Amino acid sequence: MNRLRQFAVSNGLQVMVMNIDAFRKAESNATYKESDKLSGRQPIEFVQAARPIVIIDEPQSVDNTEKAQEAIRALNPLCTLRYSATHRNPYEVVYKLDPVRAFELKLVKRIIVGSAMGEGGMSDAFVRVENIDYKKGIKAKLRFHKQGATGPVEASKLVKLGDDLYKLSEERAAYQQGFEIAEIYAEPGSEFVRFSNGITLKLGEEHGGMRDDIQRAQIKHTVKAHLDKELRVRERGIKVLSLFFIDRVAHYRDYDEAGHARKGKFALAFEETIAELAKDPKYAALDWLKLPVDKLHNGYFAADKKGVVKDTKGDTQADGCGVRPDQ
């Protein structure tokens, strides 16, 4: 509370960093309780008298309720500035920096997209579980090969218990035996689809495709490009950071039945690739490659209260926090 008084009465520039719960009105909130240390006044009164300039980072997750907006108004701000790339309410836009403008100002260089495609394998029984939903009856969204006018093409379709991929694929022979939907399990975090032939696929998994091979190729290409770029810019003191956006947390970090963390297929593929490239004399100048390989990567995911990382859908507060790399 003494620091709050200093913020309010100082003649110099003062900055106070806090979250919205620190000044949201509630019976248990000390900000609204009279304090002997403040001559019997409520701490909020000192903030109000200062007419602060309020700066809100990511307002879409801060002032998104009437009570939150009331709490901000209670600060009696001289003005309120909100910074975000995804405003829900744009208020009065003072400045906008979109990707095009950022490029024009030379704040970013460019984005290069490297694609990877698999050839062959269209005769195999390919199926991937893309989504499982129970809001209007238990259904699963599957991706599979469907017979088209000029040959097989990938298609996505919602299926229910009893549906047969042989019929849905326009009678492709690969699905003729055992690809009826025998079970769809929709409990969040444990979703899976079981076919009559016994094949069971969890959410995000696939059978018969070349996806794993393509993803390993993408990882290897990205790691090599990262090392090559670091060799080019290391004398200029520029740090290189490579990011992978993945479909499921479990593909990077999974947990066994006892709750112990274990490496997913992406983490294993990365470590295999970095260990292989670290042996190349071309990269001998990169001292950090001599560190233990499991120290050279990390994930940034939403986590529960126990620190267990989890999948989210992008529409909750949990999406804004997580485990992030230390380096």
N, C-alpha and C positions, 0 to 999 in steps of 0.2 A: 504493500500500500504506500510505503514511503517513496518507492520508485514511481508510482502513479502520480503522486503529488509533484515530484520533480518534473515529470512529463508535462504537467499542466501549468506550472508556474515559472519554468525556466525561460530566460530571455533568449536562449540559443535554440538551434534546431534540435528537436527531439523526435525520435522514432520509436513507436511501441508496436511490437509484433504480437498478435494474439489470434486465437481462433474465435469463431462466432459464439461458441458456448461460454466464453469468458464474459460476455456482456449481454447474453440472452436473459430476459427478465424471468426470474424464477425465485421461489421462496428460499431455495438453498444457495442461491448465487450471492457470494460475498460482495459483488460489485454493487448490489442494491441494498446492502445492509449498512446502517449507520455505524461509524467506526470512531472509537476514542482517539485513534492515531490521526484521524482527519478532522479533529475538533467536532465530532458528533455528526459529521456530514456523510452522505453516501458517496462512495468512490466515483460512481457514475457522474455525479455533479461536477467533479473536477474535469472530467473529460468533456462534458457538455460545455463548460465555460471556456474551454480552450478552442472551441470551434475547429475541430481537427479536420485535416484533409484525409479522407478514408480511401485507401487503395485496396481493392479486392482482387485477389488472384483466383482465376477460374470461378467466376460468379455463378455459373450454371449449377454448381454443387454447393454454393454458399447461401445465396439469397433467393433460393428457389421455393420458399414457402412464405406465407403472409407473416408468420411469427418471426422469421428470419429478417424479412424486410422491415418489420416493426423494430427489431433490435438495432438495425443499422440506423434507422431514423432517430432512435433514442440517443444516439451519440451526438446529435445536433451538429452534423458535419457542415463545414463550409462548402465542400463539394465532395462527390464520390466518384472515383475513377475505377472502372472495371476492365480488366485485361483478360481476354480469352480468344481462342481461335474458333470456339463453338458456342457462341452466345445463344441462350434461349430467348432472352429479351435484349435486343440491341440498344435499348434506351436511345440516347442521342449520340450517334457515332462521331467521335472527334477525329479518329485516325484509323485507317484500315490498311493493313499490310498483307495482301494476299500473295499467292505464289508468283503470279505474273509480275506484280510490282516489286517483289523481293528480287526477282531475276533482273528486272530493269535497273535496279539500284546496285546490282552486282553484289548483293548480300549472299547469294548462293551461286554456285557455278551451274551445274546441270545434274540431272538424274539420268543415269544410264540403266536401262532394263535389259538383263540377260535372260533369255528364254531357254527352256529345256523341254524337248519333246521326245517321246518314245516312239519307235517304229516297230511294227509287228505286234504280236500278242493279241490281235483282235479275235482270234478263234478261241481264246480261253474264256472261261466263265468268270467274267469280271463283275464284282459288285462292291459298292462302298456305302457305308452308313453315314449319311450326311446330317440327319436330324431325327430326333425322336420326340414326339409331343403327345400329351394326354389331355389337352384342354377340351377338345371336341371328339372324344373317343381316342383310344390309343392307336397312333399311326406312326409310321417311320418313313422318312424320305430317303430313298435309295437311288444311287447312280449306277447304271448298268449299260450294257450294249444292246441297242435296239436295231433291228433290221430296217435299213432305209432303202430308198429307191436305187442308190448306187453302191450300197454296201452297209456294213455296220457303223452306227454312230452312237455317241454317248447320249444318254437321256436320263433325266431325273423325274421321279414320280413318287407320290405318296402312296404307301401300301398299308394294308391292314392284315389282320390274322386270316390266313387261308389263301391269300393272293399267291399266284404262281408266276414267277419270272419268265417261265417258258412262254406263257400266253402274252404277258406284257411286253416281251421282247419281239413279238411277231414270230414266235416259234423258232427262235435260234436254237440249234441243236445243243449248244454248250450248256443250256439251262434245262434240258429235257429231263434230267434225273435229279430229283431231290432239292429243287430250289423253290418249294412252296414255303410260305412264311408259317413256321410252327409256333413261334413265340416272339412277342415284343415286350420287353421289360423297360418300363419308363421311369423308374425311381431315379431322381436326379443324382448324378454322380456314379450311377451303376448301370446306365442304360446299355442294352444290347438287343440284337436281333438273332434269333436262332432259326435255321432252315431245317427242313425235314431230313436232310442228309447228315445232320449233326453239326454242320459248320456254324459257329457262333462268332459274331462280329460285334465288338463294342462300338460305341459312338466314335466316329472318325476313322475306324479301321476299314480295311478293304481286303478282298480276296481275288487273286488271279490277275491283278494289274501289275504295272511296272512302276508304280508310284514310288516305292522305296528306292529303286535303282535311280530314278530321276532325282529324288531328293538328295541322295548321297552325292550325285554328280553336281547338284547345285551347291551343296555344302563345300565340296572340294574346290569348285570354281571360285566361290566367294573367299575362302581362306587363302587360296593362292593369290587372288587379286589383292587381298588385304596386305599380304606380305610384300608383294611387288610394289604396292603404293607406299608402304612404309619405308622401303629402301629408297624411294625417290624423294621423300619429304623429310626424313629423319634429321638431316643436317639443318633444316629450317625450324626445328623445334615444334613441328606440327604433329599432333597426336591423331592416329587413325583409329576409327571405331567402326566396326561392322555389326549390323543388326540383322537378326532373323525374325520374321513374323511367322508364327507357327499356328497350326490349327488346334492343337490340344496341349495343355500343360504336361500331361503324362508322357507325351512324346519327347519331352526334355527332362522332366523330373517326375518320377513315379514313386509310389510307396508300397511296401510289402504288407502282408496281413498284420504284422506287428507294428506298423506305422513308421518303419524305418525308411528313410529316403534312399532311392536308388536311381541310377542313371537311365534315362529313356533313350530311345534309338537315335535321336538327334545328338544328344550329348556324346554317346558312344561314337557316332560317325565323325563328329568334330574332333574328338580326341585321337581317333585313328588317323585322320587326315593330318592334323597338326604334328603328330609324332612322325609321320612319314615325311612331311615336307621339312621338318626340323633337321633331318639328316642330309638335306641337299646343301652342298658347300655354298651355293648361291646366297643362302640366308644366314651364313655363319656370323655376319656382322650384327645380327639382331640378338643381343644378349638375353633378352627376356624369353627367348625360345628355349633356353636352358633350364627354365623353371619347371616344376612339376606340371604336367599338362592339365591336371584338374584345377589348377589355379589360374588358368588363362581364359576362362569363360565363366559366365554366370547368367542367371535369368532375372527378368523383371516381371513379376506376376502378382496378382492379388493374392492375399493370404488371409487365413482365418486367425482367430485369436491365439492359436497355438503355433502359428508360424507355418502351417501347412499350406503350400501354394495350391491354387484351385482355378478351375475354369470359370469365367464370367461371360455375360452376354453384352457388356458395354452399357448397361442401363442402371447400374447401381453405384453407390458411393465406393464400394470395394474396388471398382475398376481404377480408381485414382491413386491407389496405394499398393505397395507390394515389396517384394524382395528385389533389390537392384544390384548391379555389379559394383564392387568396391574399387575396381581399377578402370 
